[in-house]
Every structure is written in C-alpha cells, then in structure tokens.
Amino acid sequence: MKNILTILFLLVSFTASAQQIKVVQINADWNHQNTRLDLNELKGCAYQFGWLRHQTKSIQNELIAVPVVLIFKDDKLVKKYEAGISLKLNTPFEEIQQEINAIKED
C-alpha cells in the first residue's frame, strides 16, 4: 500500500511549492456531482484534484470509495477521508481545515 500511495503522489504531480502539506481529491466522472468544490479554499496547503480515470489501474483498484481526500505532509500520507455509501464526502470543510492546522503545528 505504501508503494501505491507513493505512486499516487507522483501521478498527481504537484507543481513545485514550498508548502509541506498537500491535499488531493480524487473522484469519478460518473460521480462528478459529489465533487467537493470548496477544498480549493483550504489554507496552509497546496490543493490538487484528479479524476479516477487518470489514475493507474493499481490506484483505481486500491480506492474503495470516491470521492476521496488525501492529506500528505512531506510526501507521506497522514489522513484519508472517503465517501460513504451515499457517494458523498460528508466531512465538514472546517474539520479538514482543522486537520491541516493540526498537521502544521506538529
């Protein structure tokens, strides 16, 4: 799994940034209506969105639900939020922002 997450990070390929915290959201085309549009408002991190179809088969097979939001610090996965049976990510924006703030304090 560690290798798959490393590959995921490389495939998403963030632009060069001094920020150490990166947030990635992945969703499927057929579930586009449940894409979180508010995550680009997150503070203290770089944000990237990617479609599931653009990921490798191994990453596609690894993900259980979409959308999924992954938080990386120094290129290591530290938090993962996945949609439930509703295919929506019901985690409040504030909770994700608080997680980023807590990671920055570590």
N, C-alpha and C positions, 0 to 999 in steps of 0.2 A: 504494500500500500504506500509505503514511503516513496518508492520509485515512481509510482503513478502520480502522486501529488507533486513530486519534483517535475515530472513531465508536464503536468497540468500548468504549473507555474511557467515553464519555459514556453509552452504553446501560447499562452495568453500574452506573453512578452510585453511587459510594461515598458513604457518609454523611460529613459534614464531620469531618475528622480532622487533627490536627497532624502526623501521620506523613507522611513524604515517600515511603515505599516501600509499594507496594500489590501484592498478589498476587491474580490472578484465575484461577480454574479454570473451564473450560467442558467439559461432557460432554453426550452424547446420552442420551435416555431409554432407548433400546434397549441402551445400554452402561452402565447405572447401576451394575451390579455392579463395574465398574472405576473408580468414582469414588474419588479419594483422600480418605479421611475424616480423615487425620492433619494436613492442612495448616492447619486452624484452630488448631493448636498452635504454629505458627510464631511466633517472637519478633521484635520490632522492625519489624513491618509491619502493615498492615490487610489482611484477607483477605476475598474475596468469591467466591461460587460462582454460576454461571449455567448454565441449560440451553441447549443449542444451539438448540432450537425457539423460544426467546425472543429470539434474536438476529436481526438483519436478514438478508435474503437475501444481501446482499453479504458480510457477515461469514461466514455459513454457507458460502458458496462459496469464501471465502478460506482457511478452515481445511482442512488436509489430513487431519488425524487427530484423534481425540478419545480420551481426554481431552487437553486442552492446558492448560498452566500458563504464564501470562504474568506477568512481573515488571516493574513500572513504577517509575521514580524521577522525581519531579517531573513526572508525567503523560507521560513518554516511555518507550516500551518499551526495556528493556535486556537482557532474557533471555526465551527461549521454550523450553519443554520440551514435546515432543509424544510421544504414544504411538507405538509401533512397530506392526508387523504383528500383534502379539498383542492390540492394542487396550487395552493396559495401559501406564500410565506407570511405568516401572521405575526411574526416577531415585530414589535413596535420599533420604529425608527430610533426612538430615544434609547432603547435597550442596546441596539447595535452601536450607537454613538457612545454610550457609557462603556461598552466593552472596549472600543478603540481608546477612549480616555484612560481606562484602567491599564491597558497594554502599554500605553505611552509612559505611564508612571512607573512601570516595572523596571 
